[in-house]
Amino acid sequence: MIPNFEEIKFIKFLDKNPKRIYEGGNRLKEKVIGIELDNDAWQYFNSVIERSELVFHNEPLYESNMLGLSKKYIRSEVRVDLLTKELGKTKRVTKAKLNKPAEVESVKPTTDSKDGYCIRTGERIPFDLTKPYADKAFKSWSRFKNVDFAEKFCHFSGEPSEGKTTMAKPILGKHWKSAKKEFNL
């Protein structure tokens, strides 16, 4: 590939010796793309790695299948672990199920037509479809304003909803007709 006039001007700017443009095969590409900078960076980080001490190494173990043509992952095995000693005990994090309601006693539907229940905490509040939260829960919800975030209780009956209520739909489907009738929705 022969460079056009603009590329030659650019290379002359980069390299004061225009005879070196074609030396070494792809000298033009190296100058324009910056391979020399990449090589310098590669050498620098390799030197950092060579001077560093290995503090943790986790190695995957595989099982050979089909006469060695494929392999299946079995598990990982820790070969070197100096971090655990340095940092002390490792904390085990258990994954909690998100938006699952805690065991709560079932609340009977209200007879007072002005009361509803907070869809996050289950506490008794005024019935209002535009704000089916207690004040503290509403402040928490308003940070993200996700109308589809699964909540824990029905705004009409107060019973646990197991994530079936949201800001957009604060009443369980099985209570919708009763709520519509009672509150003229």
C-alpha atoms as a printed R data frame, in Angstrom:
    type eleno elety resid chain resno       x       y      z
1   ATOM     1    CA   MET     A     1   0.000   0.000  0.000
2   ATOM     2    CA   ILE     A     2   1.410   3.363 -1.028
3   ATOM     3    CA   PRO     A     3   0.506   6.254  1.267
4   ATOM     4    CA   ASN     A     4  -1.124   9.345 -0.205
5   ATOM     5    CA   PHE     A     5   0.351  12.830  0.013
6   ATOM     6    CA   GLU     A     6  -1.541  13.731  3.255
7   ATOM     7    CA   GLU     A     7  -0.248  10.619  5.054
8   ATOM     8    CA   ILE     A     8   3.334  11.374  3.968
9   ATOM     9    CA   LYS     A     9   3.007  14.934  5.314
10  ATOM    10    CA   PHE     A    10   1.726  13.543  8.615
11  ATOM    11    CA   ILE     A    11   4.559  11.042  8.830
12  ATOM    12    CA   LYS     A    12   7.144  13.712  7.989
13  ATOM    13    CA   PHE     A    13   5.716  15.694 10.881
14  ATOM    14    CA   LEU     A    14   6.068  12.676 13.209
15  ATOM    15    CA   ASP     A    15   9.401  11.511 11.882
16  ATOM    16    CA   LYS     A    16  11.891  14.202 10.822
17  ATOM    17    CA   ASN     A    17  13.751  11.645  8.697
18  ATOM    18    CA   PRO     A    18  11.395  10.833  5.758
19  ATOM    19    CA   LYS     A    19  13.682   8.012  4.540
20  ATOM    20    CA   ARG     A    20  12.684   5.974  7.624
21  ATOM    21    CA   ILE     A    21   9.025   5.936  6.526
22  ATOM    22    CA   TYR     A    22   9.344   2.605  4.679
23  ATOM    23    CA   GLU     A    23  12.078   1.017  6.803
24  ATOM    24    CA   GLY     A    24  11.089  -2.002  8.861
25  ATOM    25    CA   GLY     A    25   8.087  -3.133  6.804
26  ATOM    26    CA   ASN     A    26   5.057  -1.289  8.209
27  ATOM    27    CA   ARG     A    27   6.807   1.754  9.626
28  ATOM    28    CA   LEU     A    28   3.981   3.989  8.364
29  ATOM    29    CA   LYS     A    29   1.329   1.948 10.175
30  ATOM    30    CA   GLU     A    30   3.390   1.811 13.346
31  ATOM    31    CA   LYS     A    31   3.735   5.589 13.450
32  ATOM    32    CA   VAL     A    32   0.094   6.332 12.672
33  ATOM    33    CA   ILE     A    33  -1.542   3.698 14.884
34  ATOM    34    CA   GLY     A    34   0.862   4.059 17.756
35  ATOM    35    CA   ILE     A    35   2.209   0.540 18.002
36  ATOM    36    CA   GLU     A    36   5.395   1.924 19.503
37  ATOM    37    CA   LEU     A    37   3.366   3.375 22.373
38  ATOM    38    CA   ASP     A    38   1.598   0.028 22.790
39  ATOM    39    CA   ASN     A    39   4.951  -1.760 22.949
40  ATOM    40    CA   ASP     A    40   6.251   0.699 25.546
41  ATOM    41    CA   ALA     A    41   3.140   0.225 27.670
42  ATOM    42    CA   TRP     A    42   3.397  -3.569 27.309
43  ATOM    43    CA   GLN     A    43   7.016  -3.556 28.418
44  ATOM    44    CA   TYR     A    44   6.284  -1.292 31.379
45  ATOM    45    CA   PHE     A    45   3.427  -3.415 32.726
46  ATOM    46    CA   ASN     A    46   5.358  -6.631 32.147
47  ATOM    47    CA   SER     A    47   8.176  -5.227 34.279
48  ATOM    48    CA   VAL     A    48   5.660  -4.305 37.005
49  ATOM    49    CA   ILE     A    49   4.226  -7.836 36.938
50  ATOM    50    CA   GLU     A    50   7.680  -9.449 37.038
51  ATOM    51    CA   ARG     A    51   8.648  -7.407 40.115
52  ATOM    52    CA   SER     A    52   5.355  -8.114 41.918
53  ATOM    53    CA   GLU     A    53   4.685 -10.820 44.466
54  ATOM    54    CA   LEU     A    54   1.869 -13.297 43.793
55  ATOM    55    CA   VAL     A    55  -0.684 -12.961 46.602
56  ATOM    56    CA   PHE     A    56  -3.625 -14.947 45.224
57  ATOM    57    CA   HIS     A    57  -3.958 -17.601 42.546
58  ATOM    58    CA   ASN     A    58  -7.157 -19.487 41.766
59  ATOM    59    CA   GLU     A    59  -6.859 -22.231 39.147
60  ATOM    60    CA   PRO     A    60  -9.741 -23.950 37.331
61  ATOM    61    CA   LEU     A    61  -9.757 -27.744 37.256
62  ATOM    62    CA   TYR     A    62 -11.074 -29.527 34.164
63  ATOM    63    CA   GLU     A    63 -12.020 -33.094 33.340
64  ATOM    64    CA   SER     A    64 -10.850 -34.388 29.976
65  ATOM    65    CA   ASN     A    65 -13.591 -35.733 27.674
66  ATOM    66    CA   MET     A    66 -13.636 -37.422 24.272
67  ATOM    67    CA   LEU     A    67 -10.014 -38.576 24.288
68  ATOM    68    CA   GLY     A    68  -8.770 -35.164 25.304
69  ATOM    69    CA   LEU     A    69 -10.549 -33.259 22.508
70  ATOM    70    CA   SER     A    70 -12.787 -31.390 24.927
71  ATOM    71    CA   LYS     A    71 -12.775 -30.558 28.591
72  ATOM    72    CA   LYS     A    72 -15.442 -29.977 31.236
73  ATOM    73    CA   TYR     A    73 -15.056 -27.500 34.107
74  ATOM    74    CA   ILE     A    74 -15.178 -29.218 37.519
75  ATOM    75    CA   ARG     A    75 -14.243 -26.580 40.121
76  ATOM    76    CA   SER     A    76 -11.670 -23.962 41.022
77  ATOM    77    CA   GLU     A    77  -8.839 -24.607 43.414
78  ATOM    78    CA   VAL     A    78  -6.933 -21.942 45.336
79  ATOM    79    CA   ARG     A    79  -3.178 -22.436 44.852
80  ATOM    80    CA   VAL     A    80  -1.831 -19.333 46.616
81  ATOM    81    CA   ASP     A    81  -3.746 -17.246 49.151
82  ATOM    82    CA   LEU     A    82  -1.814 -14.616 51.084
83  ATOM    83    CA   LEU     A    83  -4.744 -12.173 51.045
84  ATOM    84    CA   THR     A    84  -6.882 -14.072 53.530
85  ATOM    85    CA   LYS     A    85  -4.080 -14.047 56.055
86  ATOM    86    CA   GLU     A    86  -3.535 -10.319 55.543
87  ATOM    87    CA   LEU     A    87  -7.154  -9.270 55.608
88  ATOM    88    CA   GLY     A    88  -8.228 -11.545 58.414
89  ATOM    89    CA   LYS     A    89 -11.364 -13.615 58.289
90  ATOM    90    CA   THR     A    90 -13.238 -13.630 55.031
91  ATOM    91    CA   LYS     A    91 -16.831 -12.585 55.253
92  ATOM    92    CA   ARG     A    92 -19.337 -14.966 53.794
93  ATOM    93    CA   VAL     A    93 -22.163 -13.157 52.108
94  ATOM    94    CA   THR     A    94 -25.454 -14.985 51.924
95  ATOM    95    CA   LYS     A    95 -27.764 -14.114 49.134
96  ATOM    96    CA   ALA     A    96 -31.073 -12.937 50.505
97  ATOM    97    CA   LYS     A    97 -34.151 -13.226 48.366
98  ATOM    98    CA   LEU     A    98 -35.056  -9.710 47.373
99  ATOM    99    CA   ASN     A    99 -38.570  -8.393 47.793
100 ATOM   100    CA   LYS     A   100 -39.747 -11.464 49.689
101 ATOM   101    CA   PRO     A   101 -41.947 -10.432 52.598
102 ATOM   102    CA   ALA     A   102 -40.982 -11.500 56.065
103 ATOM   103    CA   GLU     A   103 -43.342 -13.770 57.946
104 ATOM   104    CA   VAL     A   104 -46.096 -11.415 59.031
105 ATOM   105    CA   GLU     A   105 -49.362 -12.125 60.725
106 ATOM   106    CA   SER     A   106 -52.235 -11.824 58.326
107 ATOM   107    CA   VAL     A   107 -54.129  -8.574 58.750
108 ATOM   108    CA   LYS     A   108 -57.884  -8.612 58.348
109 ATOM   109    CA   PRO     A   109 -59.353  -6.162 55.831
110 ATOM   110    CA   THR     A   110 -60.345  -2.864 57.318
111 ATOM   111    CA   THR     A   111 -63.935  -1.908 57.942
112 ATOM   112    CA   ASP     A   112 -63.139   1.819 58.005
113 ATOM   113    CA   SER     A   113 -63.347   2.922 54.384
114 ATOM   114    CA   LYS     A   114 -60.746   5.671 54.916
115 ATOM   115    CA   ASP     A   115 -57.895   3.326 55.881
116 ATOM   116    CA   GLY     A   116 -55.423   1.528 53.702
117 ATOM   117    CA   TYR     A   117 -52.052  -0.104 54.282
118 ATOM   118    CA   CYS     A   118 -48.525   0.836 53.330
119 ATOM   119    CA   ILE     A   119 -47.480  -1.521 50.536
120 ATOM   120    CA   ARG     A   120 -43.895  -1.655 51.868
121 ATOM   121    CA   THR     A   121 -44.307  -1.841 55.669
122 ATOM   122    CA   GLY     A   122 -47.913  -2.989 56.099
123 ATOM   123    CA   GLU     A   123 -48.742  -0.237 58.610
124 ATOM   124    CA   ARG     A   124 -52.177   1.380 58.547
125 ATOM   125    CA   ILE     A   125 -52.321   4.659 56.575
126 ATOM   126    CA   PRO     A   126 -55.000   6.678 54.772
127 ATOM   127    CA   PHE     A   127 -56.188   4.949 51.575
128 ATOM   128    CA   ASP     A   128 -54.670   6.849 48.626
129 ATOM   129    CA   LEU     A   129 -53.770   5.154 45.343
130 ATOM   130    CA   THR     A   130 -51.394   7.986 44.439
131 ATOM   131    CA   LYS     A   131 -49.390   7.458 47.653
132 ATOM   132    CA   PRO     A   132 -49.808   3.914 48.993
133 ATOM   133    CA   TYR     A   133 -46.803   4.323 51.322
134 ATOM   134    CA   ALA     A   134 -46.179   5.483 54.873
135 ATOM   135    CA   ASP     A   135 -44.065   8.667 54.967
136 ATOM   136    CA   LYS     A   136 -40.731   6.945 55.625
137 ATOM   137    CA   ALA     A   137 -41.379   4.269 52.993
138 ATOM   138    CA   PHE     A   138 -42.432   6.925 50.464
139 ATOM   139    CA   LYS     A   139 -39.167   8.811 50.991
140 ATOM   140    CA   SER     A   140 -37.286   5.583 50.359
141 ATOM   141    CA   TRP     A   141 -39.342   4.812 47.223
142 ATOM   142    CA   SER     A   142 -39.012   8.372 45.869
143 ATOM   143    CA   ARG     A   143 -35.218   8.089 45.598
144 ATOM   144    CA   PHE     A   144 -35.582   5.727 42.614
145 ATOM   145    CA   LYS     A   145 -39.258   6.239 41.695
146 ATOM   146    CA   ASN     A   146 -39.556   2.776 40.174
147 ATOM   147    CA   VAL     A   147 -43.331   2.307 39.827
148 ATOM   148    CA   ASP     A   148 -42.816  -1.398 39.016
149 ATOM   149    CA   PHE     A   149 -40.730  -2.230 42.101
150 ATOM   150    CA   ALA     A   150 -42.269  -5.271 43.806
151 ATOM   151    CA   GLU     A   151 -43.638  -4.485 47.258
152 ATOM   152    CA   LYS     A   152 -44.789  -6.598 50.210
153 ATOM   153    CA   PHE     A   153 -48.386  -5.746 51.114
154 ATOM   154    CA   CYS     A   154 -51.772  -4.994 49.561
155 ATOM   155    CA   HIS     A   155 -52.857  -1.356 50.003
156 ATOM   156    CA   PHE     A   156 -56.531  -2.370 50.336
157 ATOM   157    CA   SER     A   157 -56.404  -5.451 52.598
158 ATOM   158    CA   GLY     A   158 -52.967  -5.205 54.236
159 ATOM   159    CA   GLU     A   159 -52.210  -8.856 53.587
160 ATOM   160    CA   PRO     A   160 -48.773  -9.974 52.356
161 ATOM   161    CA   SER     A   161 -48.610  -9.750 48.565
162 ATOM   162    CA   GLU     A   162 -45.396 -11.731 47.958
163 ATOM   163    CA   GLY     A   163 -44.147  -9.118 45.489
164 ATOM   164    CA   LYS     A   164 -47.400  -8.881 43.508
165 ATOM   165    CA   THR     A   165 -48.068  -5.228 44.414
166 ATOM   166    CA   THR     A   166 -46.249  -2.170 43.081
167 ATOM   167    CA   MET     A   167 -46.721   1.599 43.114
168 ATOM   168    CA   ALA     A   168 -48.474   1.233 39.752
169 ATOM   169    CA   LYS     A   169 -50.732  -1.593 41.048
170 ATOM   170    CA   PRO     A   170 -50.925  -1.319 44.855
171 ATOM   171    CA   ILE     A   171 -53.994  -3.561 45.239
172 ATOM   172    CA   LEU     A   172 -53.934  -7.342 44.825
173 ATOM   173    CA   GLY     A   173 -56.015  -8.529 41.889
174 ATOM   174    CA   LYS     A   174 -58.314 -10.603 44.098
175 ATOM   175    CA   HIS     A   175 -59.300  -7.444 46.052
176 ATOM   176    CA   TRP     A   176 -59.633  -5.062 43.091
177 ATOM   177    CA   LYS     A   177 -63.430  -5.450 42.701
178 ATOM   178    CA   SER     A   178 -64.015  -4.903 46.434
179 ATOM   179    CA   ALA     A   179 -61.733  -1.842 46.507
180 ATOM   180    CA   LYS     A   180 -63.353  -0.432 43.365
181 ATOM   181    CA   LYS     A   181 -66.786  -0.814 44.913
182 ATOM   182    CA   GLU     A   182 -65.831   0.517 48.356
183 ATOM   183    CA   PHE     A   183 -63.802   3.546 47.135
184 ATOM   184    CA   ASN     A   184 -65.706   4.275 43.899
185 ATOM   185    CA   LEU     A   185 -62.612   3.780 41.759
